[in-house]
Amino acid sequence: RKPLGLEFCHWYNQEACCLPAMDAEIHEFFEATMNLGVACSPAKEAIKRKYQHVLQWVCMSCDPKEPDYRVLDNNSNTFTWRVCKSFVKELWDDNGTKFD
């Protein structure tokens, strides 16, 4: 299988479940949501390390294991996302203000 050439969620290149257009949308969403400014490009290694869990979260749709993270509620026809409690703690911290 030929790699898809993802630029933002690049760690999923070999087994990605999303196309480069989706990767570009995720990148745009991350930039708009985080409002880091021009000097703090997510391409910089320091930003990648600091926001590692945020990047994992926004890139989840490119993860080949993504179907394992969601469960369909047939009654309401909605999905429930399942992630590890330790991941949630790293992402939002105890009081939800880690990235405020």
Contacts in CASP RR format, 6 or more apart in sequence:
PFRMAT RR
TARGET T0000
AUTHOR 0000-0000-0000
METHOD contacts of the structure
MODEL  1
RKPLGLEFCHWYNQEACCLPAMDAEIHEFFEATMNLGVACSPAKEAIKRK
YQHVLQWVCMSCDPKEPDYRVLDNNSNTFTWRVCKSFVKELWDDNGTKFD
1 14 0 8 1.000
1 15 0 8 1.000
3 13 0 8 1.000
3 14 0 8 1.000
3 16 0 8 1.000
4 13 0 8 1.000
4 16 0 8 1.000
4 18 0 8 1.000
4 19 0 8 1.000
4 20 0 8 1.000
4 23 0 8 1.000
5 13 0 8 1.000
5 16 0 8 1.000
5 20 0 8 1.000
5 23 0 8 1.000
6 12 0 8 1.000
6 13 0 8 1.000
6 16 0 8 1.000
6 18 0 8 1.000
6 20 0 8 1.000
6 23 0 8 1.000
6 62 0 8 1.000
7 20 0 8 1.000
7 23 0 8 1.000
7 24 0 8 1.000
7 27 0 8 1.000
8 23 0 8 1.000
8 24 0 8 1.000
8 26 0 8 1.000
8 27 0 8 1.000
8 30 0 8 1.000
8 42 0 8 1.000
8 59 0 8 1.000
9 16 0 8 1.000
9 18 0 8 1.000
9 23 0 8 1.000
9 26 0 8 1.000
9 55 0 8 1.000
9 59 0 8 1.000
9 62 0 8 1.000
11 59 0 8 1.000
12 18 0 8 1.000
12 59 0 8 1.000
12 62 0 8 1.000
12 63 0 8 1.000
12 64 0 8 1.000
15 64 0 8 1.000
16 23 0 8 1.000
16 62 0 8 1.000
16 64 0 8 1.000
17 61 0 8 1.000
17 62 0 8 1.000
17 63 0 8 1.000
17 64 0 8 1.000
17 66 0 8 1.000
18 26 0 8 1.000
18 61 0 8 1.000
18 62 0 8 1.000
22 61 0 8 1.000
22 62 0 8 1.000
23 62 0 8 1.000
26 58 0 8 1.000
26 59 0 8 1.000
26 61 0 8 1.000
26 62 0 8 1.000
27 42 0 8 1.000
29 58 0 8 1.000
30 42 0 8 1.000
30 54 0 8 1.000
30 55 0 8 1.000
30 58 0 8 1.000
31 42 0 8 1.000
33 58 0 8 1.000
34 42 0 8 1.000
34 51 0 8 1.000
34 54 0 8 1.000
34 99 0 8 1.000
36 42 0 8 1.000
36 47 0 8 1.000
40 47 0 8 1.000
41 47 0 8 1.000
42 48 0 8 1.000
42 51 0 8 1.000
42 55 0 8 1.000
48 55 0 8 1.000
51 99 0 8 1.000
53 87 0 8 1.000
53 90 0 8 1.000
53 91 0 8 1.000
54 91 0 8 1.000
54 99 0 8 1.000
56 87 0 8 1.000
57 91 0 8 1.000
60 66 0 8 1.000
60 69 0 8 1.000
63 69 0 8 1.000
69 81 0 8 1.000
69 82 0 8 1.000
69 83 0 8 1.000
70 79 0 8 1.000
70 80 0 8 1.000
70 81 0 8 1.000
70 82 0 8 1.000
71 79 0 8 1.000
71 80 0 8 1.000
71 82 0 8 1.000
72 78 0 8 1.000
72 79 0 8 1.000
73 79 0 8 1.000
73 80 0 8 1.000
91 98 0 8 1.000
92 98 0 8 1.000
END
